[in-house]
Structure formats: structure tokens, C-alpha cells
């Protein structure tokens, strides 16, 4: 993974291996601007790692599974205006929220995930209002 400045200048590479383990196939990423934290979902390990701006491991969020606070086939990550991590989980057919410390807060089924004929939410975003 490469890190760029707002003007497009390459600032550096994030390590492929962190104290939390190797990032084999990063599939989703979100940035929390308030403290320069990255959330990275690794498709192979079915885990989310929080990384500092320099790529150093901070903590894991959630664990593999389909119960509250567990993740399976994450398709999108975003941080809201309070710093909560929002996780769109395709296999669990839900949107989950974790607080700034990675603790599970809530889960909800987005309307499109239960729709017929393969209509599925595949993206997630948050603006200044959350």
C-alpha cells in the first residue's frame, strides 16, 4: 500500500507485515483524519487492523464470524464524524459500527442487502455529518 499527500506526492509505503500479522490481500481501507488512523481489511485473514500513519499496528477490530462484532466478507469501510468505524459486511448482510477503540457498538441490516435479485450494497461512505 502506498501513502500519498493531498497534492499526489508519494509519502511512503506502508509495510505488508505489521505486529498484527501480514496483510496478505488488503481489500478495503478507510482513513480517520482526526488522528491519522487507517483501518485495513485483509480478505485472506478476515480481519480488520487499525494502523498508525506510519503503518505500525495498533489493534484488531472484530473477529471472523457472523455474530455481532464479527466480520465475514467485508466490502467497504468508513469512519463517521465521531470516529466510529463502519463496516459493511456482505456475508453477515449488515452494517456494523465499532467505537474509536474497536469495541462493537451496533449492527443493522441495510435496506438493499435484503432485497431480491442480487441487489446488494457494495459501497459505504460518510461525510462531515456522519
Buried (B, 14 or more C-beta within 10 A) or exposed (E): BEBEEEEEEEEEEBBEEBEBEEBEEBBBBBBBEEEEBBBBBBBEBBBBBBBBBEBEBBEBBBEEEEEEBBBBBBBBBBBBEEBBBBBBBBBBBBBBBBBBEBEBEEBEEBEEBEEEEEEBBEEBEBEEEE
